[in-house]
Amino acid sequence: MKIRYTVLPACAAALLSTAAMAQGINNNPTNPVSSTIHQAKDAIVGDRIENLPTRGEVTISGKVSNFDSSDNTFTVRDATGSVEVESDGPVNVRDGDNVVVSGRIIMDGDEKQIYAKNVTVSETAAESVRD
């Protein structure tokens, strides 16, 4: 029983100091880690398709439709809307797949598109049919 009471204060102190360090990192704009944290937060601001910005890096998730392997384009739909995704290389997706797409917003007239840097299938169309 004595060990339990000795370990708990030590763990609490470690957690408090970790939180304090994290707070210091996040509040220091000259710290490279802080800069990376802010860039990561900025990259996922547009995670809902209806809220995509007109420029910058975004990460979205949704269901694939209109896949065209001849020009490596497809549409991603979520509950808030849809956006066309373009890649300069082959993409291994199918209509109905759930994907996570990270890339850069490009404007085609008034339409937003995503130039994909990374496309990850989180659930294949066959898996989503089974559920």
N, CA, C and O atoms as a Tinker XYZ file with bonds, in Angstrom:
   524  protein
     1  N      0.802000   -1.197000    0.000000    73     2
     2  CA     0.000000    0.000000    0.000000    64     1     3
     3  C      0.846000    1.262000    0.000000    63     2     4     5
     4  O      0.439000    2.278000   -0.564000    81     3
     5  N      1.984000    1.213000    0.607000    73     3     6
     6  CA     2.839000    2.383000    0.686000    64     5     7
     7  C      3.286000    2.840000   -0.704000    63     6     8     9
     8  O      3.379000    4.040000   -0.963000    81     7
     9  N      3.558000    1.899000   -1.587000    73     7    10
    10  CA     4.021000    2.228000   -2.936000    64     9    11
    11  C      2.962000    3.013000   -3.699000    63    10    12    13
    12  O      3.290000    3.967000   -4.405000    81    11
    13  N      1.715000    2.631000   -3.568000    73    11    14
    14  CA     0.632000    3.310000   -4.274000    64    13    15
    15  C      0.633000    4.802000   -3.948000    63    14    16    17
    16  O      0.523000    5.630000   -4.852000    81    15
    17  N      0.753000    5.149000   -2.685000    73    15    18
    18  CA     0.714000    6.542000   -2.278000    64    17    19
    19  C      1.954000    7.309000   -2.706000    63    18    20    21
    20  O      1.900000    8.527000   -2.873000    81    19
    21  N      3.055000    6.624000   -2.882000    73    19    22
    22  CA     4.281000    7.272000   -3.334000    64    21    23
    23  C      4.242000    7.498000   -4.841000    63    22    24    25
    24  O      4.704000    8.533000   -5.322000    81    23
    25  N      3.708000    6.562000   -5.575000    73    23    26
    26  CA     3.683000    6.633000   -7.038000    64    25    27
    27  C      2.687000    7.668000   -7.531000    63    26    28    29
    28  O      2.996000    8.401000   -8.471000    81    27
    29  N      1.518000    7.757000   -6.945000    73    27    30
    30  CA     0.501000    8.694000   -7.418000    64    29    31
    31  C      0.975000   10.146000   -7.428000    63    30    32    33
    32  O      0.782000   10.815000   -8.442000    81    31
    33  N      1.581000   10.673000   -6.369000    73    31    34
    34  CA     2.064000   12.055000   -6.441000    64    33    35
    35  C      3.139000   12.240000   -7.512000    63    34    36    37
    36  O      3.192000   13.280000   -8.169000    81    35
    37  N      3.984000   11.240000   -7.685000    73    35    38
    38  CA     5.024000   11.351000   -8.708000    64    37    39
    39  C      4.409000   11.399000  -10.096000    63    38    40    41
    40  O      4.847000   12.183000  -10.939000    81    39
    41  N      3.400000   10.572000  -10.348000    73    39    42
    42  CA     2.715000   10.577000  -11.646000    64    41    43
    43  C      1.996000   11.899000  -11.875000    63    42    44    45
    44  O      2.047000   12.454000  -12.973000    81    43
    45  N      1.332000   12.402000  -10.851000    73    43    46
    46  CA     0.624000   13.679000  -10.969000    64    45    47
    47  C      1.600000   14.800000  -11.294000    63    46    48    49
    48  O      1.302000   15.652000  -12.132000    81    47
    49  N      2.751000   14.815000  -10.653000    73    47    50
    50  CA     3.759000   15.847000  -10.921000    64    49    51
    51  C      4.258000   15.746000  -12.354000    63    50    52    53
    52  O      4.447000   16.766000  -13.017000    81    51
    53  N      4.470000   14.545000  -12.834000    73    51    54
    54  CA     4.936000   14.352000  -14.214000    64    53    55
    55  C      3.897000   14.844000  -15.210000    63    54    56    57
    56  O      4.240000   15.500000  -16.194000    81    55
    57  N      2.622000   14.528000  -14.961000    73    55    58
    58  CA     1.568000   14.977000  -15.857000    64    57    59
    59  C      1.437000   16.489000  -15.852000    63    58    60    61
    60  O      1.261000   17.099000  -16.906000    81    59
    61  N      1.518000   17.095000  -14.692000    73    59    62
    62  CA     1.428000   18.550000  -14.610000    64    61    63
    63  C      2.585000   19.216000  -15.325000    63    62    64    65
    64  O      2.391000   20.217000  -16.015000    81    63
    65  N      3.786000   18.679000  -15.174000    73    63    66
    66  CA     4.927000   19.300000  -15.838000    64    65    67
    67  C      4.847000   19.099000  -17.345000    63    66    68    69
    68  O      5.268000   19.974000  -18.102000    81    67
    69  N      4.311000   17.957000  -17.800000    73    67    70
    70  CA     4.131000   17.726000  -19.234000    64    69    71
    71  C      3.121000   18.711000  -19.796000    63    70    72    73
    72  O      3.340000   19.275000  -20.868000    81    71
    73  N      2.025000   18.923000  -19.094000    73    71    74
    74  CA     1.021000   19.891000  -19.543000    64    73    75
    75  C      1.597000   21.298000  -19.591000    63    74    76    77
    76  O      1.329000   22.056000  -20.523000    81    75
    77  N      2.390000   21.641000  -18.585000    73    75    78
    78  CA     3.014000   22.966000  -18.560000    64    77    79
    79  C      3.987000   23.129000  -19.722000    63    78    80    81
    80  O      4.046000   24.189000  -20.345000    81    79
    81  N      4.754000   22.070000  -20.015000    73    79    82
    82  CA     5.687000   22.145000  -21.150000    64    81    83
    83  C      4.929000   22.298000  -22.459000    63    82    84    85
    84  O      5.318000   23.090000  -23.317000    81    83
    85  N      3.845000   21.540000  -22.615000    73    83    86
    86  CA     3.053000   21.631000  -23.839000    64    85    87
    87  C      2.470000   23.023000  -23.989000    63    86    88    89
    88  O      2.449000   23.579000  -25.087000    81    87
    89  N      1.997000   23.585000  -22.887000    73    87    90
    90  CA     1.451000   24.940000  -22.925000    64    89    91
    91  C      2.527000   25.928000  -23.359000    63    90    92    93
    92  O      2.257000   26.833000  -24.148000    81    91
    93  N      3.747000   25.760000  -22.848000    73    91    94
    94  CA     4.853000   26.629000  -23.230000    64    93    95
    95  C      5.202000   26.493000  -24.698000    63    94    96    97
    96  O      5.491000   27.486000  -25.366000    81    95
    97  N      5.178000   25.279000  -25.202000    73    95    98
    98  CA     5.469000   25.044000  -26.621000    64    97    99
    99  C      4.417000   25.716000  -27.479000    63    98   100   101
   100  O      4.752000   26.393000  -28.451000    81    99
   101  N      3.132000   25.539000  -27.131000    73    99   102
   102  CA     2.058000   26.087000  -27.942000    64   101   103
   103  C      2.006000   27.605000  -27.926000    63   102   104   105
   104  O      1.514000   28.214000  -28.876000    81   103
   105  N      2.498000   28.215000  -26.880000    73   103   106
   106  CA     2.419000   29.667000  -26.775000    64   105   107
   107  C      3.674000   30.383000  -27.247000    63   106   108   109
   108  O      3.768000   31.602000  -27.110000    81   107
   109  N      4.626000   29.668000  -27.792000    73   107   110
   110  CA     5.874000   30.277000  -28.221000    64   109   111
   111  C      5.955000   30.257000  -29.749000    63   110   112   113
   112  O      6.309000   29.231000  -30.331000    81   111
   113  N      5.630000   31.387000  -30.412000    73   111   114
   114  CA     5.602000   31.401000  -31.869000    64   113   115
   115  C      6.976000   31.229000  -32.523000    63   114   116   117
   116  O      7.049000   30.919000  -33.712000    81   115
   117  N      8.068000   31.426000  -31.770000    73   115   118
   118  CA     9.397000   31.256000  -32.354000    64   117   119
   119  C      9.885000   29.823000  -32.246000    63   118   120   121
   120  O     10.914000   29.477000  -32.826000    81   119
   121  N      9.170000   28.992000  -31.521000    73   119   122
   122  CA     9.544000   27.597000  -31.341000    64   121   123
   123  C      9.124000   26.804000  -32.578000    63   122   124   125
   124  O      7.962000   26.871000  -32.979000    81   123
   125  N     10.056000   26.045000  -33.202000    73   123   126
   126  CA     9.694000   25.272000  -34.397000    64   125   127
   127  C      8.587000   24.257000  -34.144000    63   126   128   129
   128  O      7.783000   23.983000  -35.034000    81   127
   129  N      8.538000   23.699000  -32.946000    73   127   130
   130  CA     7.473000   22.743000  -32.633000    64   129   131
   131  C      6.135000   23.465000  -32.616000    63   130   132   133
   132  O      5.144000   22.949000  -33.134000    81   131
   133  N      6.096000   24.652000  -32.027000    73   131   134
   134  CA     4.872000   25.439000  -32.001000    64   133   135
   135  C      4.420000   25.759000  -33.419000    63   134   136   137
   136  O      3.233000   25.663000  -33.731000    81   135
   137  N      5.348000   26.135000  -34.267000    73   135   138
   138  CA     5.027000   26.445000  -35.658000    64   137   139
   139  C      4.424000   25.235000  -36.351000    63   138   140   141
   140  O      3.451000   25.366000  -37.093000    81   139
   141  N      4.995000   24.057000  -36.116000    73   139   142
   142  CA     4.485000   22.827000  -36.723000    64   141   143
   143  C      3.092000   22.510000  -36.209000    63   142   144   145
   144  O      2.229000   22.086000  -36.978000    81   143
   145  N      2.861000   22.712000  -34.911000    73   143   146
   146  CA     1.540000   22.477000  -34.338000    64   145   147
   147  C      0.511000   23.378000  -35.001000    63   146   148   149
   148  O     -0.577000   22.922000  -35.353000    81   147
   149  N      0.841000   24.650000  -35.174000    73   147   150
   150  CA    -0.095000   25.579000  -35.797000    64   149   151
   151  C     -0.332000   25.225000  -37.262000    63   150   152   153
   152  O     -1.457000   25.350000  -37.747000    81   151
   153  N      0.711000   24.784000  -37.978000    73   151   154
   154  CA     0.540000   24.375000  -39.368000    64   153   155
   155  C     -0.380000   23.162000  -39.455000    63   154   156   157
   156  O     -1.231000   23.092000  -40.342000    81   155
   157  N     -0.216000   22.217000  -38.549000    73   155   158
   158  CA    -1.067000   21.026000  -38.544000    64   157   159
   159  C     -2.516000   21.406000  -38.261000    63   158   160   161
   160  O     -3.430000   20.887000  -38.900000    81   159
   161  N     -2.730000   22.310000  -37.304000    73   159   162
   162  CA    -4.095000   22.757000  -37.013000    64   161   163
   163  C     -4.685000   23.455000  -38.226000    63   162   164   165
   164  O     -5.852000   23.238000  -38.554000    81   163
   165  N     -3.889000   24.304000  -38.908000    73   163   166
   166  CA    -4.367000   25.010000  -40.090000    64   165   167
   167  C     -4.697000   24.046000  -41.218000    63   166   168   169
   168  O     -5.623000   24.293000  -41.991000    81   167
   169  N     -3.948000   22.944000  -41.322000    73   167   170
   170  CA    -4.146000   22.000000  -42.419000    64   169   171
   171  C     -5.480000   21.285000  -42.326000    63   170   172   173
   172  O     -6.007000   20.840000  -43.346000    81   171
   173  N     -6.043000   21.162000  -41.126000    73   171   174
   174  CA    -7.298000   20.431000  -41.003000    64   173   175
   175  C     -8.485000   21.332000  -40.687000    63   174   176   177
   176  O     -9.532000   20.849000  -40.258000    81   175
   177  N     -8.332000   22.618000  -40.893000    73   175   178
   178  CA    -9.454000   23.531000  -40.695000    64   177   179
   179  C    -10.592000   23.179000  -41.640000    63   178   180   181
   180  O    -11.755000   23.221000  -41.241000    81   179
   181  N    -10.284000   22.836000  -42.870000    73   179   182
   182  CA   -11.309000   22.559000  -43.870000    64   181   183
   183  C    -11.738000   21.115000  -43.922000    63   182   184   185
   184  O    -11.994000   20.596000  -45.009000    81   183
   185  N    -11.828000   20.436000  -42.775000    73   183   186
   186  CA   -12.160000   19.023000  -42.821000    64   185   187
   187  C    -13.609000   18.757000  -43.218000    63   186   188   189
   188  O    -13.931000   17.636000  -43.609000    81   187
   189  N    -14.481000   19.739000  -43.130000    73   187   190
   190  CA   -15.840000   19.617000  -43.665000    64   189   191
   191  C    -15.840000   20.285000  -45.027000    63   190   192   193
   192  O    -15.399000   21.427000  -45.163000    81   191
   193  N    -16.329000   19.586000  -46.028000    73   191   194
   194  CA   -16.236000   20.096000  -47.399000    64   193   195
   195  C    -16.909000   21.453000  -47.550000    63   194   196   197
   196  O    -16.406000   22.302000  -48.286000    81   195
   197  N    -18.019000   21.679000  -46.882000    73   195   198
   198  CA   -18.702000   22.974000  -47.002000    64   197   199
   199  C    -17.851000   24.130000  -46.474000    63   198   200   201
   200  O    -18.082000   25.282000  -46.840000    81   199
   201  N    -16.869000   23.836000  -45.618000    73   199   202
   202  CA   -16.052000   24.882000  -45.006000    64   201   203
   203  C    -14.659000   25.002000  -45.611000    63   202   204   205
   204  O    -13.796000   25.656000  -45.025000    81   203
   205  N    -14.417000   24.394000  -46.757000    73   203   206
   206  CA   -13.080000   24.465000  -47.341000    64   205   207
   207  C    -12.702000   25.900000  -47.655000    63   206   208   209
   208  O    -13.525000   26.661000  -48.165000    81   207
   209  N    -11.468000   26.278000  -47.357000    73   207   210
   210  CA   -11.007000   27.627000  -47.705000    64   209   211
   211  C    -10.768000   27.721000  -49.213000    63   210   212   213
   212  O    -10.880000   26.720000  -49.921000    81   211
   213  N    -10.445000   28.894000  -49.697000    73   211   214
   214  CA   -10.180000   29.067000  -51.133000    64   213   215
   215  C     -8.713000   28.825000  -51.485000    63   214   216   217
   216  O     -8.349000   28.801000  -52.661000    81   215
   217  N     -7.881000   28.648000  -50.472000    73   215   218
   218  CA    -6.474000   28.317000  -50.732000    64   217   219
   219  C     -5.887000   27.664000  -49.488000    63   218   220   221
   220  O     -6.454000   27.741000  -48.398000    81   219
   221  N     -4.745000   27.022000  -49.674000    73   219   222
   222  CA    -4.073000   26.403000  -48.543000    64   221   223
   223  C     -4.174000   24.888000  -48.559000    63   222   224   225
   224  O     -4.747000   24.281000  -49.464000    81   223
   225  N     -3.598000   24.311000  -47.532000    73   223   226
   226  CA    -3.574000   22.855000  -47.368000    64   225   227
   227  C     -4.790000   22.412000  -46.562000    63   226   228   229
   228  O     -5.164000   23.057000  -45.583000    81   227
   229  N     -5.406000   21.304000  -46.981000    73   227   230
   230  CA    -6.577000   20.770000  -46.286000    64   229   231
   231  C     -6.485000   19.255000  -46.190000    63   230   232   233
   232  O     -5.729000   18.609000  -46.915000    81   231
   233  N     -7.265000   18.714000  -45.287000    73   231   234
   234  CA    -7.462000   17.273000  -45.174000    64   233   235
   235  C     -8.953000   17.043000  -45.035000    63   234   236   237
   236  O     -9.599000   17.620000  -44.160000    81   235
   237  N     -9.502000   16.194000  -45.903000    73   235   238
   238  CA   -10.928000   15.879000  -45.867000    64   237   239
   239  C    -11.111000   14.373000  -45.840000    63   238   240   241
   240  O    -10.183000   13.615000  -46.120000    81   239
   241  N    -12.305000   13.957000  -45.502000    73   239   242
   242  CA   -12.648000   12.541000  -45.601000    64   241   243
   243  C    -14.055000   12.435000  -46.160000    63   242   244   245
   244  O    -14.890000   13.315000  -45.952000    81   243
   245  N    -14.302000   11.352000  -46.867000    73   243   246
   246  CA   -15.619000   11.145000  -47.437000    64   245   247
   247  C    -15.627000    9.951000  -48.361000    63   246   248   249
   248  O    -14.685000    9.159000  -48.388000    81   247
   249  N    -16.706000    9.830000  -49.122000    73   247   250
   250  CA   -16.929000    8.692000  -50.010000    64   249   251
   251  C    -16.608000    9.084000  -51.453000    63   250   252   253
   252  O    -16.976000   10.163000  -51.917000    81   251
   253  N    -15.915000    8.185000  -52.148000    73   251   254
   254  CA   -15.511000    8.407000  -53.543000    64   253   255
   255  C    -16.685000    8.151000  -54.483000    63   254   256   257
   256  O    -17.441000    7.195000  -54.312000    81   255
   257  N    -16.819000    9.023000  -55.477000    73   255   258
   258  CA   -17.738000    8.793000  -56.598000    64   257   259
   259  C    -17.083000    9.372000  -57.844000    63   258   260   261
   260  O    -16.120000   10.133000  -57.754000    81   259
   261  N    -17.602000    9.015000  -58.982000    73   259   262
   262  CA   -17.138000    9.546000  -60.284000    64   261   263
   263  C    -15.649000    9.344000  -60.516000    63   262   264   265
   264  O    -14.994000   10.212000  -61.093000    81   263
   265  N    -15.102000    8.217000  -60.079000    73   263   266
   266  CA   -13.669000    7.957000  -60.287000    64   265   267
   267  C    -13.395000    7.788000  -61.771000    63   266   268   269
   268  O    -14.074000    7.018000  -62.451000    81   267
   269  N    -12.391000    8.514000  -62.275000    73   267   270
   270  CA   -11.968000    8.430000  -63.678000    64   269   271
   271  C    -10.476000    8.135000  -63.707000    63   270   272   273
   272  O     -9.658000    9.023000  -63.467000    81   271
   273  N    -10.125000    6.890000  -64.000000    73   271   274
   274  CA    -8.717000    6.495000  -63.991000    64   273   275
   275  C     -7.930000    7.100000  -65.145000    63   274   276   277
   276  O     -6.702000    7.154000  -65.082000    81   275
   277  N     -8.610000    7.561000  -66.206000    73   275   278
   278  CA    -7.877000    8.132000  -67.345000    64   277   279
   279  C     -7.237000    9.472000  -67.010000    63   278   280   281
   280  O     -6.202000    9.818000  -67.579000    81   279
   281  N     -7.832000   10.226000  -66.103000    73   279   282
   282  CA    -7.212000   11.507000  -65.711000    64   281   283
   283  C     -6.998000   11.622000  -64.202000    63   282   284   285
   284  O     -6.730000   12.712000  -63.695000    81   283
   285  N     -7.117000   10.496000  -63.477000    73   283   286
   286  CA    -6.854000   10.455000  -62.031000    64   285   287
   287  C     -7.657000   11.493000  -61.256000    63   286   288   289
   288  O     -7.117000   12.215000  -60.417000    81   287
   289  N     -8.949000   11.556000  -61.547000    73   287   290
   290  CA    -9.833000   12.463000  -60.816000    64   289   291
   291  C    -10.980000   11.667000  -60.211000    63   290   292   293
   292  O    -11.358000   10.611000  -60.717000    81   291
   293  N    -11.523000   12.190000  -59.123000    73   291   294
   294  CA   -12.701000   11.611000  -58.498000    64   293   295
   295  C    -13.335000   12.668000  -57.621000    63   294   296   297
   296  O    -12.733000   13.704000  -57.339000    81   295
   297  N    -14.543000   12.400000  -57.198000    73   295   298
   298  CA   -15.264000   13.296000  -56.316000    64   297   299
   299  C    -15.305000   12.676000  -54.926000    63   298   300   301
   300  O    -15.478000   11.466000  -54.777000    81   299
   301  N    -15.143000   13.521000  -53.909000    73   299   302
   302  CA   -15.301000   13.076000  -52.528000    64   301   303
   303  C    -16.515000   13.801000  -51.962000    63   302   304   305
   304  O    -16.644000   15.021000  -52.065000    81   303
   305  N    -17.405000   13.004000  -51.357000    73   303   306
   306  CA   -18.624000   13.550000  -50.752000    64   305   307
   307  C    -18.621000   13.271000  -49.253000    63   306   308   309
   308  O    -18.268000   12.178000  -48.810000    81   307
   309  N    -19.023000   14.286000  -48.480000    73   307   310
   310  CA   -19.312000   14.065000  -47.064000    64   309   311
   311  C    -20.721000   14.581000  -46.811000    63   310   312   313
   312  O    -21.430000   14.918000  -47.760000    81   311
   313  N    -21.131000   14.649000  -45.580000    73   311   314
   314  CA   -22.496000   15.073000  -45.257000    64   313   315
   315  C    -22.755000   16.528000  -45.606000    63   314   316   317
   316  O    -23.909000   16.955000  -45.641000    81   315
   317  N    -21.686000   17.313000  -45.869000    73   315   318
   318  CA   -21.853000   18.747000  -46.099000    64   317   319
   319  C    -21.692000   19.161000  -47.560000    63   318   320   321
   320  O    -21.996000   20.305000  -47.902000    81   319
   321  N    -21.225000   18.267000  -48.431000    73   319   322
   322  CA   -21.037000   18.641000  -49.822000    64   321   323
   323  C    -20.090000   17.707000  -50.545000    63   322   324   325
   324  O    -19.819000   16.595000  -50.093000    81   323
   325  N    -19.585000   18.184000  -51.693000    73   323   326
   326  CA   -18.662000   17.381000  -52.486000    64   325   327
   327  C    -17.598000   18.282000  -53.101000    63   326   328   329
   328  O    -17.794000   19.487000  -53.262000    81   327
   329  N    -16.457000   17.663000  -53.442000    73   327   330
   330  CA   -15.363000   18.392000  -54.066000    64   329   331
   331  C    -14.620000   17.439000  -54.997000    63   330   332   333
   332  O    -14.462000   16.256000  -54.694000    81   331
   333  N    -14.167000   17.965000  -56.129000    73   331   334
   334  CA   -13.392000   17.161000  -57.065000    64   333   335
   335  C    -11.950000   17.100000  -56.597000    63   334   336   337
   336  O    -11.387000   18.096000  -56.144000    81   335
   337  N    -11.359000   15.919000  -56.712000    73   335   338
   338  CA    -9.977000   15.687000  -56.321000    64   337   339
   339  C     -9.200000   15.274000  -57.561000    63   338   340   341
   340  O     -9.673000   14.469000  -58.363000    81   339
   341  N     -8.009000   15.830000  -57.711000    73   339   342
   342  CA    -7.149000   15.559000  -58.855000    64   341   343
   343  C     -5.783000   15.118000  -58.354000    63   342   344   345
   344  O     -5.276000   15.644000  -57.363000    81   343
   345  N     -5.189000   14.147000  -59.045000    73   343   346
   346  CA    -3.858000   13.683000  -58.696000    64   345   347
   347  C     -3.033000   13.583000  -59.962000    63   346   348   349
   348  O     -3.569000   13.320000  -61.039000    81   347
   349  N     -1.719000   13.792000  -59.839000    73   347   350
   350  CA    -0.881000   13.700000  -61.035000    64   349   351
   351  C     -0.420000   12.274000  -61.321000    63   350   352   353
   352  O      0.234000   12.029000  -62.335000    81   351
   353  N     -0.748000   11.344000  -60.454000    73   351   354
   354  CA    -0.385000    9.953000  -60.657000    64   353   355
   355  C     -1.555000    9.039000  -60.391000    63   354   356   357
   356  O     -2.611000    9.489000  -59.946000    81   355
   357  N     -1.378000    7.754000  -60.660000    73   355   358
   358  CA    -2.462000    6.796000  -60.443000    64   357   359
   359  C     -2.924000    6.774000  -58.985000    63   358   360   361
   360  O     -2.116000    6.881000  -58.063000    81   359
   361  N     -4.215000    6.637000  -58.798000    73   359   362
   362  CA    -4.813000    6.588000  -57.469000    64   361   363
   363  C     -5.567000    5.266000  -57.358000    63   362   364   365
   364  O     -6.351000    4.917000  -58.241000    81   363
   365  N     -5.331000    4.541000  -56.284000    73   363   366
   366  CA    -5.937000    3.230000  -56.101000    64   365   367
   367  C     -7.224000    3.353000  -55.275000    63   366   368   369
   368  O     -7.264000    2.961000  -54.109000    81   367
   369  N     -8.272000    3.902000  -55.900000    73   367   370
   370  CA    -9.577000    4.037000  -55.246000    64   369   371
   371  C    -10.652000    3.531000  -56.192000    63   370   372   373
   372  O    -10.432000    3.384000  -57.394000    81   371
   373  N    -11.834000    3.264000  -55.612000    73   371   374
   374  CA   -13.010000    2.877000  -56.392000    64   373   375
   375  C    -14.203000    3.665000  -55.893000    63   374   376   377
   376  O    -14.220000    4.144000  -54.759000    81   375
   377  N    -15.198000    3.792000  -56.752000    73   375   378
   378  CA   -16.447000    4.409000  -56.304000    64   377   379
   379  C    -16.959000    3.652000  -55.090000    63   378   380   381
   380  O    -16.992000    2.422000  -55.087000    81   379
   381  N    -17.359000    4.388000  -54.059000    73   379   382
   382  CA   -17.875000    3.792000  -52.841000    64   381   383
   383  C    -16.850000    3.669000  -51.726000    63   382   384   385
   384  O    -17.220000    3.470000  -50.569000    81   383
   385  N    -15.550000    3.784000  -52.058000    73   383   386
   386  CA   -14.518000    3.748000  -51.020000    64   385   387
   387  C    -14.626000    4.982000  -50.135000    63   386   388   389
   388  O    -14.944000    6.069000  -50.617000    81   387
   389  N    -14.363000    4.818000  -48.850000    73   387   390
   390  CA   -14.205000    5.952000  -47.940000    64   389   391
   391  C    -12.728000    6.290000  -47.897000    63   390   392   393
   392  O    -11.889000    5.413000  -47.691000    81   391
   393  N    -12.411000    7.562000  -48.090000    73   391   394
   394  CA   -11.017000    7.988000  -48.193000    64   393   395
   395  C    -10.727000    9.187000  -47.310000    63   394   396   397
   396  O    -11.629000    9.909000  -46.885000    81   395
   397  N     -9.439000    9.378000  -47.045000    73   395   398
   398  CA    -8.929000   10.594000  -46.425000    64   397   399
   399  C     -7.984000   11.196000  -47.453000    63   398   400   401
   400  O     -7.060000   10.529000  -47.918000    81   399
   401  N     -8.211000   12.449000  -47.806000    73   399   402
   402  CA    -7.422000   13.133000  -48.823000    64   401   403
   403  C     -6.762000   14.347000  -48.200000    63   402   404   405
   404  O     -7.423000   15.170000  -47.565000    81   403
   405  N     -5.455000   14.454000  -48.384000    73   403   406
   406  CA    -4.710000   15.647000  -47.971000    64   405   407
   407  C     -4.132000   16.274000  -49.223000    63   406   408   409
   408  O     -3.606000   15.578000  -50.092000    81   407
   409  N     -4.230000   17.582000  -49.311000    73   407   410
   410  CA    -3.697000   18.255000  -50.489000    64   409   411
   411  C     -3.909000   19.750000  -50.433000    63   410   412   413
   412  O     -4.216000   20.329000  -49.391000    81   411
   413  N     -3.734000   20.348000  -51.589000    73   411   414
   414  CA    -3.796000   21.806000  -51.720000    64   413   415
   415  C     -5.059000   22.193000  -52.474000    63   414   416   417
   416  O     -5.403000   21.586000  -53.488000    81   415
   417  N     -5.740000   23.207000  -51.970000    73   415   418
   418  CA    -6.922000   23.740000  -52.651000    64   417   419
   419  C     -6.471000   24.479000  -53.912000    63   418   420   421
   420  O     -5.537000   25.280000  -53.875000    81   419
   421  N     -7.145000   24.198000  -55.020000    73   419   422
   422  CA    -6.953000   24.969000  -56.243000    64   421   423
   423  C     -8.337000   25.430000  -56.695000    63   422   424   425
   424  O     -9.336000   24.747000  -56.472000    81   423
   425  N     -8.378000   26.567000  -57.316000    73   423   426
   426  CA    -9.649000   27.098000  -57.791000    64   425   427
   427  C     -9.744000   26.905000  -59.301000    63   426   428   429
   428  O     -8.796000   27.198000  -60.030000    81   427
   429  N    -10.884000   26.414000  -59.765000    73   427   430
   430  CA   -11.186000   26.282000  -61.184000    64   429   431
   431  C    -12.413000   27.155000  -61.422000    63   430   432   433
   432  O    -13.554000   26.708000  -61.302000    81   431
   433  N    -12.143000   28.413000  -61.762000    73   431   434
   434  CA   -13.228000   29.391000  -61.804000    64   433   435
   435  C    -13.709000   29.633000  -60.391000    63   434   436   437
   436  O    -12.936000   30.050000  -59.527000    81   435
   437  N    -14.990000   29.373000  -60.152000    73   435   438
   438  CA   -15.559000   29.520000  -58.809000    64   437   439
   439  C    -15.567000   28.204000  -58.040000    63   438   440   441
   440  O    -15.951000   28.169000  -56.871000    81   439
   441  N    -15.146000   27.127000  -58.689000    73   439   442
   442  CA   -15.198000   25.797000  -58.062000    64   441   443
   443  C    -13.889000   25.460000  -57.356000    63   442   444   445
   444  O    -12.804000   25.640000  -57.908000    81   443
   445  N    -14.013000   24.971000  -56.134000    73   443   446
   446  CA   -12.845000   24.498000  -55.388000    64   445   447
   447  C    -12.548000   23.066000  -55.793000    63   446   448   449
   448  O    -13.454000   22.254000  -55.978000    81   447
   449  N    -11.258000   22.772000  -55.928000    73   447   450
   450  CA   -10.792000   21.414000  -56.171000    64   449   451
   451  C     -9.625000   21.161000  -55.234000    63   450   452   453
   452  O     -9.034000   22.097000  -54.695000    81   451
   453  N     -9.301000   19.896000  -55.044000    73   451   454
   454  CA    -8.140000   19.550000  -54.235000    64   453   455
   455  C     -7.130000   18.848000  -55.116000    63   454   456   457
   456  O     -7.448000   17.866000  -55.786000    81   455
   457  N     -5.902000   19.364000  -55.110000    73   455   458
   458  CA    -4.801000   18.690000  -55.768000    64   457   459
   459  C     -4.177000   17.788000  -54.705000    63   458   460   461
   460  O     -3.508000   18.265000  -53.789000    81   459
   461  N     -4.403000   16.487000  -54.836000    73   459   462
   462  CA    -4.067000   15.532000  -53.778000    64   461   463
   463  C     -2.574000   15.279000  -53.672000    63   462   464   465
   464  O     -1.894000   15.030000  -54.668000    81   463
   465  N     -2.081000   15.348000  -52.447000    73   463   466
   466  CA    -0.719000   14.924000  -52.131000    64   465   467
   467  C     -0.732000   13.518000  -51.557000    63   466   468   469
   468  O      0.217000   12.753000  -51.727000    81   467
   469  N     -1.848000   13.182000  -50.859000    73   467   470
   470  CA    -1.954000   11.879000  -50.229000    64   469   471
   471  C     -3.425000   11.455000  -50.226000    63   470   472   473
   472  O     -4.307000   12.219000  -49.832000    81   471
   473  N     -3.668000   10.217000  -50.674000    73   471   474
   474  CA    -5.015000    9.642000  -50.649000    64   473   475
   475  C     -4.918000    8.300000  -49.948000    63   474   476   477
   476  O     -4.171000    7.421000  -50.379000    81   475
   477  N     -5.674000    8.139000  -48.865000    73   475   478
   478  CA    -5.671000    6.902000  -48.095000    64   477   479
   479  C     -7.085000    6.341000  -48.052000    63   478   480   481
   480  O     -8.027000    7.043000  -47.685000    81   479
   481  N     -7.229000    5.079000  -48.426000    73   479   482
   482  CA    -8.533000    4.421000  -48.331000    64   481   483
   483  C     -8.712000    3.959000  -46.891000    63   482   484   485
   484  O     -7.950000    3.126000  -46.401000    81   483
   485  N     -9.719000    4.499000  -46.217000    73   483   486
   486  CA    -9.985000    4.115000  -44.831000    64   485   487
   487  C    -10.953000    2.947000  -44.754000    63   486   488   489
   488  O    -10.957000    2.208000  -43.769000    81   487
   489  N    -11.772000    2.773000  -45.780000    73   487   490
   490  CA   -12.694000    1.646000  -45.854000    64   489   491
   491  C    -13.027000    1.426000  -47.323000    63   490   492   493
   492  O    -13.431000    2.359000  -48.017000    81   491
   493  N    -12.861000    0.195000  -47.799000    73   491   494
   494  CA   -13.170000   -0.074000  -49.203000    64   493   495
   495  C    -14.676000   -0.173000  -49.400000    63   494   496   497
   496  O    -15.431000   -0.373000  -48.449000    81   495
   497  N    -15.092000   -0.030000  -50.638000    73   495   498
   498  CA   -16.524000   -0.114000  -50.961000    64   497   499
   499  C    -17.086000   -1.456000  -50.518000    63   498   500   501
   500  O    -18.207000   -1.511000  -50.014000    81   499
   501  N    -16.333000   -2.541000  -50.694000    73   499   502
   502  CA   -16.806000   -3.867000  -50.285000    64   501   503
   503  C    -17.006000   -3.939000  -48.781000    63   502   504   505
   504  O    -17.966000   -4.560000  -48.322000    81   503
   505  N    -16.117000   -3.315000  -47.993000    73   503   506
   506  CA   -16.253000   -3.321000  -46.522000    64   505   507
   507  C    -17.468000   -2.523000  -46.088000    63   506   508   509
   508  O    -18.178000   -2.933000  -45.170000    81   507
   509  N    -17.722000   -1.389000  -46.732000    73   507   510
   510  CA   -18.849000   -0.556000  -46.307000    64   509   511
   511  C    -20.177000   -1.203000  -46.652000    63   510   512   513
   512  O    -21.175000   -0.919000  -45.991000    81   511
   513  N    -20.229000   -2.070000  -47.672000    73   511   514
   514  CA   -21.460000   -2.776000  -48.023000    64   513   515
   515  C    -21.790000   -3.814000  -46.961000    63   514   516   517
   516  O    -22.960000   -4.030000  -46.644000    81   515
   517  N    -20.756000   -4.462000  -46.405000    73   515   518
   518  CA   -20.964000   -5.495000  -45.395000    64   517   519
   519  C    -21.529000   -4.937000  -44.097000    63   518   520   521
   520  O    -22.266000   -5.639000  -43.405000    81   519
   521  N    -21.208000   -3.701000  -43.748000    73   519   522
   522  CA   -21.629000   -3.132000  -42.453000    64   521   523
   523  C    -23.071000   -2.779000  -42.405000    63   522   524
   524  O    -23.554000   -2.294000  -41.382000    81   523
